[in-house]
Amino acid sequence: MSAPDSGPTLTLAQRRQSLLVRSALLREQLASSVQSLEPVWSTADRVHQGIAWVRNHPLWVGAAVGLLAIWRPRKTLSAGLRLWGWWKTIRQWSEFIKK
């Protein structure tokens, strides 16, 4: 005679195995999908590192801007004014979005 629980146990074991196989397949699909985004994440990491470097080395950035101001004063002033305009616009939009 068989135990009364062997039927449901077998069904649960089959269900568990089916879920494990499906989970492995989904993991593989996710890994291949994420792999296609690797260049994007790599570029984002480089940009983040560049921003961190600029924040940690303001003297070097100031020296470079100073040299540009001496070498090409009009272009430096023009670029500075453009950047300042963009900065003001971004600040206004960020304040608008916060509200």
Backbone bond lengths (Angstrom), bond angles and torsions (degrees), N, CA, C in turn:
res aa  C-N    CA-C-N  psi(-1)  N-CA   C-N-CA  omega(-1)  CA-C   N-CA-C  phi
1 M - - - 1.436 - - 1.521 110.27 -
2 S 1.309 115.71 141.55 1.458 118.69 179.53 1.527 109.87 -95.94
3 A 1.304 114.18 155.30 1.464 119.60 179.78 1.524 109.34 -72.08
4 P 1.323 118.46 146.27 1.463 121.01 -177.45 1.530 112.72 -65.83
5 D 1.330 118.72 -22.59 1.462 121.22 -177.19 1.526 113.20 -86.83
6 S 1.313 120.18 -5.15 1.465 121.09 -174.78 1.527 111.65 -67.23
7 G 1.322 119.28 -32.79 1.466 122.42 178.84 1.517 112.09 -64.56
8 P 1.317 119.29 -58.30 1.466 120.83 179.09 1.522 112.21 -62.99
9 T 1.330 118.21 -33.98 1.462 120.47 179.39 1.518 110.14 -65.21
10 L 1.315 116.23 -41.97 1.452 120.33 178.32 1.523 110.00 -63.81
11 T 1.293 116.97 -41.03 1.460 120.97 178.82 1.531 110.65 -64.44
12 L 1.314 117.32 -41.53 1.462 120.83 177.79 1.526 111.07 -65.36
13 A 1.321 117.08 -39.67 1.458 120.52 178.76 1.525 110.48 -64.82
14 Q 1.336 116.73 -41.64 1.459 119.80 177.33 1.530 111.09 -64.67
15 R 1.305 115.88 -41.82 1.474 120.78 178.97 1.534 110.43 -62.74
16 R 1.333 115.58 -43.18 1.466 120.39 178.86 1.525 110.21 -61.53
17 Q 1.322 117.62 -45.53 1.462 121.49 179.46 1.525 110.63 -62.64
18 S 1.320 116.97 -42.33 1.459 121.23 178.19 1.530 111.04 -60.91
19 L 1.320 116.52 -42.54 1.470 120.62 179.08 1.521 111.73 -67.06
20 L 1.323 117.46 -37.61 1.460 120.63 177.61 1.531 111.65 -64.03
21 V 1.323 116.20 -41.93 1.466 120.74 177.88 1.529 110.14 -64.20
22 R 1.319 115.72 -44.76 1.477 119.95 179.13 1.525 111.32 -63.21
23 S 1.319 116.67 -41.06 1.458 121.15 179.20 1.529 111.14 -62.31
24 A 1.325 116.71 -42.23 1.467 120.52 178.39 1.527 110.38 -63.40
25 L 1.319 117.02 -41.48 1.464 121.09 178.77 1.527 111.13 -63.66
26 L 1.323 116.87 -43.73 1.465 120.85 178.99 1.525 111.53 -64.89
27 R 1.333 117.13 -37.18 1.469 120.64 176.74 1.526 110.93 -62.35
28 E 1.322 116.74 -41.92 1.468 120.62 178.32 1.521 111.18 -64.28
29 Q 1.322 116.81 -41.95 1.468 120.72 178.70 1.525 110.67 -64.13
30 L 1.311 116.78 -41.71 1.460 120.82 179.10 1.523 110.64 -64.47
31 A 1.320 117.07 -42.39 1.467 120.42 179.62 1.524 110.90 -61.68
32 S 1.330 117.98 -41.09 1.467 119.70 179.38 1.525 111.18 -70.16
33 S 1.320 117.68 -35.27 1.467 120.87 177.63 1.522 111.17 -66.65
34 V 1.304 116.59 -43.06 1.465 121.36 -178.79 1.530 110.09 -68.03
35 Q 1.312 116.92 -32.86 1.455 121.04 -179.80 1.527 111.03 -61.77
36 S 1.322 117.82 -34.19 1.455 120.29 179.67 1.528 111.87 -69.83
37 L 1.323 117.91 -20.99 1.467 121.88 178.82 1.526 112.64 -90.59
38 E 1.309 118.28 -2.42 1.463 121.76 -175.97 1.525 112.78 -56.09
39 P 1.348 121.10 -43.83 1.472 119.26 178.36 1.531 112.95 -60.91
40 V 1.313 116.50 -35.84 1.470 120.06 179.12 1.524 110.08 -65.69
41 W 1.338 116.45 -46.78 1.465 120.02 179.57 1.521 111.15 -65.17
42 S 1.312 117.27 -36.64 1.461 121.28 179.00 1.526 110.45 -63.60
43 T 1.322 116.80 -44.25 1.462 120.75 178.17 1.528 110.45 -64.60
44 A 1.309 117.04 -42.36 1.469 120.52 178.64 1.525 110.46 -62.00
45 D 1.326 117.61 -38.84 1.461 120.81 177.69 1.526 111.03 -64.00
46 R 1.342 116.85 -42.24 1.462 119.87 179.35 1.530 111.32 -64.07
47 V 1.333 116.78 -41.16 1.467 120.41 178.38 1.527 109.68 -63.19
48 H 1.318 116.61 -43.18 1.466 121.17 179.07 1.526 110.45 -61.97
49 Q 1.325 117.70 -42.48 1.465 121.20 178.51 1.525 110.70 -64.93
50 G 1.339 117.11 -38.15 1.460 120.46 178.08 1.524 111.86 -64.39
51 I 1.317 116.15 -42.47 1.467 120.02 177.65 1.524 110.31 -63.74
52 A 1.317 117.22 -41.68 1.462 120.74 178.28 1.525 110.55 -63.15
53 W 1.335 117.36 -39.47 1.466 120.24 179.51 1.520 110.00 -63.92
54 V 1.337 117.28 -44.03 1.466 120.89 179.92 1.529 110.22 -61.60
55 R 1.326 117.00 -40.51 1.465 120.06 179.23 1.524 112.04 -67.55
56 N 1.325 116.69 -33.69 1.464 120.45 -178.42 1.523 113.53 -84.83
57 H 1.331 118.18 -14.19 1.462 121.79 -177.92 1.525 111.33 -130.98
58 P 1.329 117.67 60.88 1.464 119.16 -177.19 1.532 112.86 -66.38
59 L 1.325 117.95 -27.60 1.459 120.54 179.91 1.529 110.95 -64.13
60 W 1.330 117.42 -41.52 1.460 121.21 178.63 1.523 110.93 -65.01
61 V 1.306 116.17 -40.13 1.470 119.96 179.15 1.527 109.44 -65.68
62 G 1.321 116.27 -43.66 1.468 120.32 178.22 1.515 111.92 -62.35
63 A 1.323 116.78 -40.52 1.461 120.30 178.74 1.531 110.65 -64.42
64 A 1.323 117.09 -41.24 1.470 120.33 178.89 1.529 110.86 -64.26
65 V 1.319 116.95 -41.87 1.468 120.39 178.47 1.522 109.58 -65.78
66 G 1.321 116.86 -40.13 1.470 120.38 177.70 1.520 112.27 -61.72
67 L 1.322 116.79 -43.55 1.462 120.14 177.58 1.526 111.54 -63.25
68 L 1.313 116.53 -40.73 1.467 119.79 176.53 1.525 111.03 -63.61
69 A 1.329 116.83 -38.33 1.467 120.81 -179.97 1.525 110.76 -65.35
70 I 1.318 116.51 -34.71 1.471 119.92 178.53 1.528 109.97 -75.57
71 W 1.326 116.03 -41.57 1.466 121.18 -174.94 1.528 112.32 -74.95
72 R 1.329 117.30 -46.79 1.471 123.51 -178.49 1.534 109.75 -133.29
73 P 1.324 117.70 76.39 1.471 119.02 -173.88 1.531 114.68 -62.37
74 R 1.324 118.93 -41.22 1.467 120.04 -177.96 1.521 111.57 -67.70
75 K 1.326 116.34 -44.98 1.464 119.24 -179.81 1.527 110.67 -65.65
76 T 1.331 116.38 -37.54 1.460 119.56 179.05 1.524 110.53 -65.99
77 L 1.323 116.56 -43.30 1.466 120.24 178.15 1.524 110.81 -63.45
78 S 1.328 116.13 -44.77 1.464 120.20 179.55 1.529 110.88 -61.08
79 A 1.324 117.03 -46.55 1.466 120.82 179.39 1.529 110.37 -64.41
80 G 1.319 116.63 -39.73 1.459 120.40 178.82 1.513 112.31 -62.50
81 L 1.327 116.15 -43.06 1.462 119.82 178.59 1.531 111.16 -65.72
82 R 1.332 116.38 -39.10 1.459 119.62 177.05 1.529 111.26 -63.48
83 L 1.327 115.35 -45.05 1.468 119.26 178.60 1.519 111.50 -62.77
84 W 1.313 116.67 -39.97 1.457 120.59 179.06 1.531 110.16 -63.46
85 G 1.343 116.61 -40.83 1.467 120.70 177.12 1.524 111.72 -62.01
86 W 1.339 115.90 -44.12 1.466 119.77 176.87 1.520 110.69 -62.38
87 W 1.326 116.70 -41.38 1.462 121.21 -179.32 1.534 110.41 -61.16
88 K 1.333 116.25 -45.17 1.466 119.66 179.12 1.530 110.86 -62.86
89 T 1.327 116.66 -41.62 1.469 120.46 179.55 1.521 110.91 -62.80
90 I 1.311 116.57 -45.16 1.468 120.72 179.52 1.517 110.75 -62.26
91 R 1.326 116.72 -42.68 1.472 120.38 178.56 1.535 111.08 -61.87
92 Q 1.325 116.44 -43.49 1.465 119.85 179.70 1.521 110.91 -63.32
93 W 1.324 116.29 -43.45 1.462 119.59 179.29 1.516 111.49 -65.68
94 S 1.331 117.31 -38.97 1.464 118.58 179.45 1.514 111.61 -66.72
95 E 1.334 117.93 -36.77 1.455 120.77 175.37 1.528 111.12 -66.51
96 F 1.337 116.16 -39.04 1.459 120.57 178.57 1.530 110.73 -65.14
97 I 1.315 116.60 -41.06 1.467 120.37 -178.94 1.533 111.18 -68.84
98 K 1.330 117.24 -35.01 1.477 120.17 179.57 1.516 111.67 -64.02
99 K 1.335 116.93 -29.61 1.479 120.24 -178.71 1.456 109.48 -77.45
